[in-house]
């Protein structure tokens, strides 16, 4: 099976998936090619792929590859 690891959990993925696709699924928001939410709202999300930060501007252009490891974190308000 073709898998990637997101936040410590192995998950199957489809060839052609991009980082923007992963963020869209996790946040439930449609993303523009710039990585901004199409609804204009704030995402508050950061993505690391194989321990390297993926800039928001590169999410749509960064293809997911077999055995990639992602940390996708969302900012949370409160204290």
PyMOL Python script that loads the backbone (N, CA, C, O; Angstrom):
from pymol import cmd

cmd.read_pdbstr("""\
ATOM      1  N   UNK A   1       0.845  -1.170   0.000  1.00  0.00           N
ATOM      2  CA  UNK A   1       0.000   0.000   0.000  1.00  0.00           C
ATOM      3  C   UNK A   1       0.898   1.244   0.000  1.00  0.00           C
ATOM      4  O   UNK A   1       1.954   1.265   0.632  1.00  0.00           O
ATOM      5  N   UNK A   2       0.465   2.249  -0.704  1.00  0.00           N
ATOM      6  CA  UNK A   2       1.178   3.515  -0.774  1.00  0.00           C
ATOM      7  C   UNK A   2       0.699   4.394   0.359  1.00  0.00           C
ATOM      8  O   UNK A   2      -0.479   4.744   0.435  1.00  0.00           O
ATOM      9  N   UNK A   3       1.623   4.750   1.244  1.00  0.00           N
ATOM     10  CA  UNK A   3       1.213   5.526   2.405  1.00  0.00           C
ATOM     11  C   UNK A   3       2.146   6.714   2.642  1.00  0.00           C
ATOM     12  O   UNK A   3       3.282   6.761   2.171  1.00  0.00           O
ATOM     13  N   UNK A   4       1.614   7.646   3.381  1.00  0.00           N
ATOM     14  CA  UNK A   4       2.380   8.757   3.933  1.00  0.00           C
ATOM     15  C   UNK A   4       2.072   8.776   5.419  1.00  0.00           C
ATOM     16  O   UNK A   4       1.175   8.078   5.892  1.00  0.00           O
ATOM     17  N   UNK A   5       2.814   9.571   6.136  1.00  0.00           N
ATOM     18  CA  UNK A   5       2.612   9.666   7.570  1.00  0.00           C
ATOM     19  C   UNK A   5       2.226  11.109   7.906  1.00  0.00           C
ATOM     20  O   UNK A   5       2.986  12.041   7.643  1.00  0.00           O
ATOM     21  N   UNK A   6       1.043  11.280   8.487  1.00  0.00           N
ATOM     22  CA  UNK A   6       0.590  12.617   8.877  1.00  0.00           C
ATOM     23  C   UNK A   6       0.417  12.646  10.386  1.00  0.00           C
ATOM     24  O   UNK A   6      -0.389  11.902  10.944  1.00  0.00           O
ATOM     25  N   UNK A   7       1.176  13.504  11.035  1.00  0.00           N
ATOM     26  CA  UNK A   7       1.124  13.661  12.488  1.00  0.00           C
ATOM     27  C   UNK A   7       1.235  12.311  13.203  1.00  0.00           C
ATOM     28  O   UNK A   7       0.534  12.049  14.180  1.00  0.00           O
ATOM     29  N   UNK A   8       2.127  11.468  12.694  1.00  0.00           N
ATOM     30  CA  UNK A   8       2.406  10.198  13.343  1.00  0.00           C
ATOM     31  C   UNK A   8       1.502   9.045  12.965  1.00  0.00           C
ATOM     32  O   UNK A   8       1.630   7.954  13.521  1.00  0.00           O
ATOM     33  N   UNK A   9       0.586   9.264  12.026  1.00  0.00           N
ATOM     34  CA  UNK A   9      -0.341   8.210  11.615  1.00  0.00           C
ATOM     35  C   UNK A   9      -0.171   7.909  10.140  1.00  0.00           C
ATOM     36  O   UNK A   9      -0.245   8.811   9.305  1.00  0.00           O
ATOM     37  N   UNK A  10       0.060   6.631   9.812  1.00  0.00           N
ATOM     38  CA  UNK A  10       0.181   6.219   8.415  1.00  0.00           C
ATOM     39  C   UNK A  10      -1.178   6.316   7.741  1.00  0.00           C
ATOM     40  O   UNK A  10      -2.190   5.863   8.277  1.00  0.00           O
ATOM     41  N   UNK A  11      -1.180   6.920   6.547  1.00  0.00           N
ATOM     42  CA  UNK A  11      -2.435   7.083   5.823  1.00  0.00           C
ATOM     43  C   UNK A  11      -2.188   6.824   4.341  1.00  0.00           C
ATOM     44  O   UNK A  11      -1.142   7.203   3.814  1.00  0.00           O
ATOM     45  N   UNK A  12      -3.133   6.188   3.669  1.00  0.00           N
ATOM     46  CA  UNK A  12      -2.992   5.993   2.234  1.00  0.00           C
ATOM     47  C   UNK A  12      -3.154   7.322   1.506  1.00  0.00           C
ATOM     48  O   UNK A  12      -3.792   8.238   2.025  1.00  0.00           O
ATOM     49  N   UNK A  13      -2.594   7.434   0.334  1.00  0.00           N
ATOM     50  CA  UNK A  13      -2.793   8.630  -0.466  1.00  0.00           C
ATOM     51  C   UNK A  13      -2.843   8.248  -1.935  1.00  0.00           C
ATOM     52  O   UNK A  13      -2.441   7.150  -2.321  1.00  0.00           O
ATOM     53  N   UNK A  14      -3.337   9.157  -2.735  1.00  0.00           N
ATOM     54  CA  UNK A  14      -3.459   8.965  -4.172  1.00  0.00           C
ATOM     55  C   UNK A  14      -2.329   9.711  -4.863  1.00  0.00           C
ATOM     56  O   UNK A  14      -2.018  10.847  -4.506  1.00  0.00           O
ATOM     57  N   UNK A  15      -1.717   9.074  -5.850  1.00  0.00           N
ATOM     58  CA  UNK A  15      -0.667   9.739  -6.615  1.00  0.00           C
ATOM     59  C   UNK A  15      -1.236  11.026  -7.213  1.00  0.00           C
ATOM     60  O   UNK A  15      -2.349  11.037  -7.739  1.00  0.00           O
ATOM     61  N   UNK A  16      -0.478  12.082  -7.127  1.00  0.00           N
ATOM     62  CA  UNK A  16      -0.934  13.379  -7.613  1.00  0.00           C
ATOM     63  C   UNK A  16      -1.426  14.289  -6.515  1.00  0.00           C
ATOM     64  O   UNK A  16      -1.724  15.458  -6.756  1.00  0.00           O
ATOM     65  N   UNK A  17      -1.515  13.755  -5.298  1.00  0.00           N
ATOM     66  CA  UNK A  17      -1.939  14.567  -4.159  1.00  0.00           C
ATOM     67  C   UNK A  17      -0.877  15.618  -3.861  1.00  0.00           C
ATOM     68  O   UNK A  17       0.321  15.348  -3.943  1.00  0.00           O
ATOM     69  N   UNK A  18      -1.326  16.808  -3.517  1.00  0.00           N
ATOM     70  CA  UNK A  18      -0.400  17.883  -3.154  1.00  0.00           C
ATOM     71  C   UNK A  18      -0.563  18.219  -1.664  1.00  0.00           C
ATOM     72  O   UNK A  18      -1.502  17.769  -1.007  1.00  0.00           O
ATOM     73  N   UNK A  19       0.352  18.999  -1.170  1.00  0.00           N
ATOM     74  CA  UNK A  19       0.240  19.457   0.212  1.00  0.00           C
ATOM     75  C   UNK A  19      -1.045  20.265   0.384  1.00  0.00           C
ATOM     76  O   UNK A  19      -1.705  20.165   1.418  1.00  0.00           O
ATOM     77  N   UNK A  20      -1.400  21.053  -0.608  1.00  0.00           N
ATOM     78  CA  UNK A  20      -2.649  21.828  -0.534  1.00  0.00           C
ATOM     79  C   UNK A  20      -3.853  20.898  -0.384  1.00  0.00           C
ATOM     80  O   UNK A  20      -4.795  21.219   0.341  1.00  0.00           O
ATOM     81  N   UNK A  21      -3.831  19.758  -1.059  1.00  0.00           N
ATOM     82  CA  UNK A  21      -4.927  18.793  -0.922  1.00  0.00           C
ATOM     83  C   UNK A  21      -5.026  18.285   0.522  1.00  0.00           C
ATOM     84  O   UNK A  21      -6.120  18.169   1.075  1.00  0.00           O
ATOM     85  N   UNK A  22      -3.869  17.984   1.122  1.00  0.00           N
ATOM     86  CA  UNK A  22      -3.873  17.494   2.506  1.00  0.00           C
ATOM     87  C   UNK A  22      -4.434  18.540   3.452  1.00  0.00           C
ATOM     88  O   UNK A  22      -5.257  18.234   4.315  1.00  0.00           O
ATOM     89  N   UNK A  23      -3.984  19.775   3.285  1.00  0.00           N
ATOM     90  CA  UNK A  23      -4.446  20.854   4.172  1.00  0.00           C
ATOM     91  C   UNK A  23      -5.941  21.079   3.975  1.00  0.00           C
ATOM     92  O   UNK A  23      -6.666  21.323   4.939  1.00  0.00           O
ATOM     93  N   UNK A  24      -6.395  21.001   2.752  1.00  0.00           N
ATOM     94  CA  UNK A  24      -7.811  21.195   2.472  1.00  0.00           C
ATOM     95  C   UNK A  24      -8.665  20.128   3.171  1.00  0.00           C
ATOM     96  O   UNK A  24      -9.715  20.433   3.736  1.00  0.00           O
ATOM     97  N   UNK A  25      -8.203  18.889   3.124  1.00  0.00           N
ATOM     98  CA  UNK A  25      -8.943  17.802   3.781  1.00  0.00           C
ATOM     99  C   UNK A  25      -8.948  18.001   5.295  1.00  0.00           C
ATOM    100  O   UNK A  25      -9.982  17.845   5.945  1.00  0.00           O
ATOM    101  N   UNK A  26      -7.801  18.342   5.845  1.00  0.00           N
ATOM    102  CA  UNK A  26      -7.693  18.483   7.298  1.00  0.00           C
ATOM    103  C   UNK A  26      -8.492  19.672   7.818  1.00  0.00           C
ATOM    104  O   UNK A  26      -9.121  19.586   8.872  1.00  0.00           O
ATOM    105  N   UNK A  27      -8.470  20.783   7.080  1.00  0.00           N
ATOM    106  CA  UNK A  27      -9.165  21.986   7.552  1.00  0.00           C
ATOM    107  C   UNK A  27     -10.619  22.046   7.096  1.00  0.00           C
ATOM    108  O   UNK A  27     -11.429  22.767   7.679  1.00  0.00           O
ATOM    109  N   UNK A  28     -10.946  21.285   6.049  1.00  0.00           N
ATOM    110  CA  UNK A  28     -12.304  21.340   5.506  1.00  0.00           C
ATOM    111  C   UNK A  28     -12.557  22.593   4.686  1.00  0.00           C
ATOM    112  O   UNK A  28     -13.705  22.959   4.433  1.00  0.00           O
ATOM    113  N   UNK A  29     -11.469  23.253   4.269  1.00  0.00           N
ATOM    114  CA  UNK A  29     -11.612  24.493   3.505  1.00  0.00           C
ATOM    115  C   UNK A  29     -11.017  24.331   2.111  1.00  0.00           C
ATOM    116  O   UNK A  29     -10.039  23.611   1.911  1.00  0.00           O
ATOM    117  N   UNK A  30     -11.628  25.013   1.165  1.00  0.00           N
ATOM    118  CA  UNK A  30     -11.093  25.064  -0.196  1.00  0.00           C
ATOM    119  C   UNK A  30      -9.966  26.081  -0.194  1.00  0.00           C
ATOM    120  O   UNK A  30     -10.092  27.162   0.382  1.00  0.00           O
ATOM    121  N   UNK A  31      -8.858  25.726  -0.846  1.00  0.00           N
ATOM    122  CA  UNK A  31      -7.706  26.616  -0.874  1.00  0.00           C
ATOM    123  C   UNK A  31      -7.485  27.195  -2.258  1.00  0.00           C
ATOM    124  O   UNK A  31      -7.731  26.542  -3.272  1.00  0.00           O
ATOM    125  N   UNK A  32      -7.023  28.416  -2.279  1.00  0.00           N
ATOM    126  CA  UNK A  32      -6.601  29.050  -3.526  1.00  0.00           C
ATOM    127  C   UNK A  32      -5.190  28.561  -3.848  1.00  0.00           C
ATOM    128  O   UNK A  32      -4.515  28.031  -2.966  1.00  0.00           O
ATOM    129  N   UNK A  33      -4.730  28.724  -5.081  1.00  0.00           N
ATOM    130  CA  UNK A  33      -3.349  28.312  -5.414  1.00  0.00           C
ATOM    131  C   UNK A  33      -2.298  28.995  -4.538  1.00  0.00           C
ATOM    132  O   UNK A  33      -1.189  28.483  -4.388  1.00  0.00           O
ATOM    133  N   UNK A  34      -2.637  30.128  -3.969  1.00  0.00           N
ATOM    134  CA  UNK A  34      -1.704  30.839  -3.086  1.00  0.00           C
ATOM    135  C   UNK A  34      -1.603  30.195  -1.704  1.00  0.00           C
ATOM    136  O   UNK A  34      -0.719  30.545  -0.922  1.00  0.00           O
ATOM    137  N   UNK A  35      -2.499  29.261  -1.400  1.00  0.00           N
ATOM    138  CA  UNK A  35      -2.528  28.628  -0.088  1.00  0.00           C
ATOM    139  C   UNK A  35      -3.471  29.314   0.873  1.00  0.00           C
ATOM    140  O   UNK A  35      -3.632  28.864   2.007  1.00  0.00           O
ATOM    141  N   UNK A  36      -4.094  30.387   0.447  1.00  0.00           N
ATOM    142  CA  UNK A  36      -5.070  31.084   1.284  1.00  0.00           C
ATOM    143  C   UNK A  36      -6.426  30.382   1.167  1.00  0.00           C
ATOM    144  O   UNK A  36      -6.726  29.756   0.150  1.00  0.00           O
ATOM    145  N   UNK A  37      -7.226  30.493   2.208  1.00  0.00           N
ATOM    146  CA  UNK A  37      -8.566  29.925   2.172  1.00  0.00           C
ATOM    147  C   UNK A  37      -9.416  30.695   1.166  1.00  0.00           C
ATOM    148  O   UNK A  37      -9.390  31.925   1.137  1.00  0.00           O
ATOM    149  N   UNK A  38     -10.169  29.969   0.344  1.00  0.00           N
ATOM    150  CA  UNK A  38     -10.999  30.604  -0.678  1.00  0.00           C
ATOM    151  C   UNK A  38     -12.084  31.481  -0.057  1.00  0.00           C
ATOM    152  O   UNK A  38     -12.553  32.428  -0.687  1.00  0.00           O
ATOM    153  N   UNK A  39     -12.482  31.169   1.175  1.00  0.00           N
ATOM    154  CA  UNK A  39     -13.531  31.964   1.833  1.00  0.00           C
ATOM    155  C   UNK A  39     -12.979  33.222   2.503  1.00  0.00           C
ATOM    156  O   UNK A  39     -13.727  33.993   3.104  1.00  0.00           O
ATOM    157  N   UNK A  40     -11.667  33.421   2.394  1.00  0.00           N
ATOM    158  CA  UNK A  40     -11.050  34.605   2.977  1.00  0.00           C
ATOM    159  C   UNK A  40     -10.719  34.470   4.450  1.00  0.00           C
ATOM    160  O   UNK A  40     -10.124  35.370   5.042  1.00  0.00           O
ATOM    161  N   UNK A  41     -11.102  33.351   5.044  1.00  0.00           N
ATOM    162  CA  UNK A  41     -10.823  33.140   6.462  1.00  0.00           C
ATOM    163  C   UNK A  41      -9.365  32.772   6.704  1.00  0.00           C
ATOM    164  O   UNK A  41      -8.614  32.467   5.778  1.00  0.00           O
ATOM    165  N   UNK A  42      -8.998  32.809   7.953  1.00  0.00           N
ATOM    166  CA  UNK A  42      -7.626  32.458   8.322  1.00  0.00           C
ATOM    167  C   UNK A  42      -7.524  30.954   8.523  1.00  0.00           C
ATOM    168  O   UNK A  42      -8.435  30.330   9.067  1.00  0.00           O
ATOM    169  N   UNK A  43      -6.409  30.375   8.080  1.00  0.00           N
ATOM    170  CA  UNK A  43      -6.193  28.946   8.277  1.00  0.00           C
ATOM    171  C   UNK A  43      -5.441  28.679   9.576  1.00  0.00           C
ATOM    172  O   UNK A  43      -5.798  27.766  10.319  1.00  0.00           O
ATOM    173  N   UNK A  44      -4.415  29.456   9.854  1.00  0.00           N
ATOM    174  CA  UNK A  44      -3.608  29.218  11.049  1.00  0.00           C
ATOM    175  C   UNK A  44      -2.950  27.857  11.024  1.00  0.00           C
ATOM    176  O   UNK A  44      -2.876  27.186  12.053  1.00  0.00           O
ATOM    177  N   UNK A  45      -2.468  27.437   9.860  1.00  0.00           N
ATOM    178  CA  UNK A  45      -1.892  26.105   9.686  1.00  0.00           C
ATOM    179  C   UNK A  45      -0.445  26.228   9.219  1.00  0.00           C
ATOM    180  O   UNK A  45      -0.115  27.076   8.390  1.00  0.00           O
ATOM    181  N   UNK A  46       0.405  25.371   9.762  1.00  0.00           N
ATOM    182  CA  UNK A  46       1.785  25.256   9.306  1.00  0.00           C
ATOM    183  C   UNK A  46       2.044  23.805   8.916  1.00  0.00           C
ATOM    184  O   UNK A  46       1.508  22.879   9.525  1.00  0.00           O
ATOM    185  N   UNK A  47       2.873  23.623   7.890  1.00  0.00           N
ATOM    186  CA  UNK A  47       3.144  22.279   7.379  1.00  0.00           C
ATOM    187  C   UNK A  47       4.645  22.038   7.313  1.00  0.00           C
ATOM    188  O   UNK A  47       5.399  22.858   6.789  1.00  0.00           O
ATOM    189  N   UNK A  48       5.063  20.899   7.854  1.00  0.00           N
ATOM    190  CA  UNK A  48       6.445  20.436   7.700  1.00  0.00           C
ATOM    191  C   UNK A  48       6.408  19.107   6.961  1.00  0.00           C
ATOM    192  O   UNK A  48       5.623  18.217   7.286  1.00  0.00           O
ATOM    193  N   UNK A  49       7.256  18.996   5.977  1.00  0.00           N
ATOM    194  CA  UNK A  49       7.371  17.745   5.207  1.00  0.00           C
ATOM    195  C   UNK A  49       8.792  17.225   5.403  1.00  0.00           C
ATOM    196  O   UNK A  49       9.762  17.904   5.067  1.00  0.00           O
ATOM    197  N   UNK A  50       8.904  16.043   5.936  1.00  0.00           N
ATOM    198  CA  UNK A  50      10.213  15.435   6.192  1.00  0.00           C
ATOM    199  C   UNK A  50      11.123  16.415   6.948  1.00  0.00           C
ATOM    200  O   UNK A  50      12.298  16.584   6.620  1.00  0.00           O
ATOM    201  N   UNK A  51      10.545  17.045   7.960  1.00  0.00           N
ATOM    202  CA  UNK A  51      11.229  17.954   8.879  1.00  0.00           C
ATOM    203  C   UNK A  51      11.587  19.306   8.281  1.00  0.00           C
ATOM    204  O   UNK A  51      12.295  20.087   8.917  1.00  0.00           O
ATOM    205  N   UNK A  52      11.115  19.602   7.073  1.00  0.00           N
ATOM    206  CA  UNK A  52      11.356  20.912   6.476  1.00  0.00           C
ATOM    207  C   UNK A  52      10.042  21.650   6.291  1.00  0.00           C
ATOM    208  O   UNK A  52       9.051  21.070   5.847  1.00  0.00           O
ATOM    209  N   UNK A  53      10.037  22.927   6.633  1.00  0.00           N
ATOM    210  CA  UNK A  53       8.817  23.724   6.488  1.00  0.00           C
ATOM    211  C   UNK A  53       8.461  23.861   5.005  1.00  0.00           C
ATOM    212  O   UNK A  53       9.330  24.101   4.167  1.00  0.00           O
ATOM    213  N   UNK A  54       7.181  23.706   4.698  1.00  0.00           N
ATOM    214  CA  UNK A  54       6.684  23.938   3.339  1.00  0.00           C
ATOM    215  C   UNK A  54       5.963  25.287   3.361  1.00  0.00           C
ATOM    216  O   UNK A  54       4.907  25.404   3.983  1.00  0.00           O
ATOM    217  N   UNK A  55       6.509  26.302   2.697  1.00  0.00           N
ATOM    218  CA  UNK A  55       5.843  27.605   2.684  1.00  0.00           C
ATOM    219  C   UNK A  55       4.450  27.499   2.068  1.00  0.00           C
ATOM    220  O   UNK A  55       4.226  26.735   1.130  1.00  0.00           O
ATOM    221  N   UNK A  56       3.537  28.269   2.606  1.00  0.00           N
ATOM    222  CA  UNK A  56       2.152  28.266   2.107  1.00  0.00           C
ATOM    223  C   UNK A  56       2.106  28.478   0.599  1.00  0.00           C
ATOM    224  O   UNK A  56       1.298  27.858  -0.093  1.00  0.00           O
ATOM    225  N   UNK A  57       2.965  29.344   0.093  1.00  0.00           N
ATOM    226  CA  UNK A  57       2.979  29.635  -1.341  1.00  0.00           C
ATOM    227  C   UNK A  57       3.378  28.428  -2.182  1.00  0.00           C
ATOM    228  O   UNK A  57       3.187  28.434  -3.398  1.00  0.00           O
ATOM    229  N   UNK A  58       3.935  27.384  -1.547  1.00  0.00           N
ATOM    230  CA  UNK A  58       4.376  26.191  -2.273  1.00  0.00           C
ATOM    231  C   UNK A  58       3.455  24.987  -2.072  1.00  0.00           C
ATOM    232  O   UNK A  58       3.695  23.930  -2.656  1.00  0.00           O
ATOM    233  N   UNK A  59       2.419  25.123  -1.268  1.00  0.00           N
ATOM    234  CA  UNK A  59       1.554  23.982  -0.984  1.00  0.00           C
ATOM    235  C   UNK A  59       0.965  23.371  -2.246  1.00  0.00           C
ATOM    236  O   UNK A  59       0.964  22.149  -2.392  1.00  0.00           O
ATOM    237  N   UNK A  60       0.466  24.192  -3.157  1.00  0.00           N
ATOM    238  CA  UNK A  60      -0.188  23.665  -4.358  1.00  0.00           C
ATOM    239  C   UNK A  60       0.809  23.027  -5.320  1.00  0.00           C
ATOM    240  O   UNK A  60       0.432  22.186  -6.136  1.00  0.00           O
ATOM    241  N   UNK A  61       2.066  23.417  -5.232  1.00  0.00           N
ATOM    242  CA  UNK A  61       3.079  22.908  -6.158  1.00  0.00           C
ATOM    243  C   UNK A  61       3.901  21.762  -5.572  1.00  0.00           C
ATOM    244  O   UNK A  61       4.756  21.194  -6.251  1.00  0.00           O
ATOM    245  N   UNK A  62       3.639  21.426  -4.312  1.00  0.00           N
ATOM    246  CA  UNK A  62       4.439  20.383  -3.652  1.00  0.00           C
ATOM    247  C   UNK A  62       3.674  19.068  -3.671  1.00  0.00           C
ATOM    248  O   UNK A  62       2.672  18.901  -2.975  1.00  0.00           O
ATOM    249  N   UNK A  63       4.168  18.142  -4.482  1.00  0.00           N
ATOM    250  CA  UNK A  63       3.534  16.834  -4.601  1.00  0.00           C
ATOM    251  C   UNK A  63       3.922  15.941  -3.427  1.00  0.00           C
ATOM    252  O   UNK A  63       5.059  15.964  -2.955  1.00  0.00           O
ATOM    253  N   UNK A  64       2.974  15.173  -2.980  1.00  0.00           N
ATOM    254  CA  UNK A  64       3.207  14.202  -1.915  1.00  0.00           C
ATOM    255  C   UNK A  64       3.863  12.977  -2.532  1.00  0.00           C
ATOM    256  O   UNK A  64       3.468  12.524  -3.606  1.00  0.00           O
ATOM    257  N   UNK A  65       4.874  12.441  -1.841  1.00  0.00           N
ATOM    258  CA  UNK A  65       5.583  11.269  -2.334  1.00  0.00           C
ATOM    259  C   UNK A  65       5.521  10.156  -1.296  1.00  0.00           C
ATOM    260  O   UNK A  65       5.386  10.400  -0.097  1.00  0.00           O
ATOM    261  N   UNK A  66       5.622   8.936  -1.789  1.00  0.00           N
ATOM    262  CA  UNK A  66       5.528   7.778  -0.910  1.00  0.00           C
ATOM    263  C   UNK A  66       6.506   7.928   0.258  1.00  0.00           C
ATOM    264  O   UNK A  66       7.644   8.370   0.101  1.00  0.00           O
ATOM    265  N   UNK A  67       6.014   7.542   1.425  1.00  0.00           N
ATOM    266  CA  UNK A  67       6.763   7.568   2.688  1.00  0.00           C
ATOM    267  C   UNK A  67       7.104   8.964   3.193  1.00  0.00           C
ATOM    268  O   UNK A  67       7.893   9.094   4.129  1.00  0.00           O
ATOM    269  N   UNK A  68       6.536  10.006   2.606  1.00  0.00           N
ATOM    270  CA  UNK A  68       6.715  11.344   3.173  1.00  0.00           C
ATOM    271  C   UNK A  68       6.150  11.363   4.588  1.00  0.00           C
ATOM    272  O   UNK A  68       5.188  10.663   4.901  1.00  0.00           O
ATOM    273  N   UNK A  69       6.769  12.178   5.429  1.00  0.00           N
ATOM    274  CA  UNK A  69       6.264  12.372   6.783  1.00  0.00           C
ATOM    275  C   UNK A  69       5.884  13.834   6.950  1.00  0.00           C
ATOM    276  O   UNK A  69       6.696  14.730   6.717  1.00  0.00           O
ATOM    277  N   UNK A  70       4.644  14.065   7.356  1.00  0.00           N
ATOM    278  CA  UNK A  70       4.116  15.424   7.508  1.00  0.00           C
ATOM    279  C   UNK A  70       3.751  15.704   8.957  1.00  0.00           C
ATOM    280  O   UNK A  70       3.240  14.845   9.676  1.00  0.00           O
ATOM    281  N   UNK A  71       4.027  16.913   9.348  1.00  0.00           N
ATOM    282  CA  UNK A  71       3.479  17.453  10.589  1.00  0.00           C
ATOM    283  C   UNK A  71       2.623  18.631  10.143  1.00  0.00           C
ATOM    284  O   UNK A  71       3.135  19.598   9.578  1.00  0.00           O
ATOM    285  N   UNK A  72       1.358  18.552  10.390  1.00  0.00           N
ATOM    286  CA  UNK A  72       0.433  19.628  10.028  1.00  0.00           C
ATOM    287  C   UNK A  72      -0.198  20.105  11.327  1.00  0.00           C
ATOM    288  O   UNK A  72      -0.939  19.373  11.984  1.00  0.00           O
ATOM    289  N   UNK A  73       0.111  21.340  11.682  1.00  0.00           N
ATOM    290  CA  UNK A  73      -0.366  21.865  12.957  1.00  0.00           C
ATOM    291  C   UNK A  73      -1.227  23.093  12.736  1.00  0.00           C
ATOM    292  O   UNK A  73      -0.982  23.898  11.837  1.00  0.00           O
ATOM    293  N   UNK A  74      -2.229  23.215  13.568  1.00  0.00           N
ATOM    294  CA  UNK A  74      -3.137  24.351  13.496  1.00  0.00           C
ATOM    295  C   UNK A  74      -3.036  25.149  14.789  1.00  0.00           C
ATOM    296  O   UNK A  74      -2.978  24.586  15.882  1.00  0.00           O
ATOM    297  N   UNK A  75      -3.015  26.459  14.646  1.00  0.00           N
ATOM    298  CA  UNK A  75      -3.004  27.337  15.804  1.00  0.00           C
ATOM    299  C   UNK A  75      -4.359  27.264  16.500  1.00  0.00           C
ATOM    300  O   UNK A  75      -5.399  27.169  15.849  1.00  0.00           O
ATOM    301  N   UNK A  76      -4.334  27.310  17.826  1.00  0.00           N
ATOM    302  CA  UNK A  76      -5.555  27.239  18.606  1.00  0.00           C
ATOM    303  C   UNK A  76      -5.568  28.423  19.578  1.00  0.00           C
ATOM    304  O   UNK A  76      -4.565  28.712  20.230  1.00  0.00           O
ATOM    305  N   UNK A  77      -6.698  29.092  19.663  1.00  0.00           N
ATOM    306  CA  UNK A  77      -6.808  30.206  20.591  1.00  0.00           C
ATOM    307  C   UNK A  77      -7.117  29.686  21.988  1.00  0.00           C
ATOM    308  O   UNK A  77      -7.628  28.582  22.173  1.00  0.00           O
ATOM    309  N   UNK A  78      -6.793  30.507  22.937  1.00  0.00           N
ATOM    310  CA  UNK A  78      -7.097  30.138  24.307  1.00  0.00           C
ATOM    311  C   UNK A  78      -5.833  29.961  25.108  1.00  0.00           C
ATOM    312  O   UNK A  78      -4.734  30.143  24.583  1.00  0.00           O
ATOM    313  N   UNK A  79      -5.964  29.619  26.335  1.00  0.00           N
ATOM    314  CA  UNK A  79      -4.773  29.473  27.139  1.00  0.00           C
ATOM    315  C   UNK A  79      -4.980  28.633  28.343  1.00  0.00           C
ATOM    316  O   UNK A  79      -4.047  28.425  29.119  1.00  0.00           O
TER     317      UNK A  79
END
""", "prot")
cmd.dss("prot")
cmd.show_as("cartoon", "prot")
cmd.util.cbc("prot")
cmd.orient("prot")
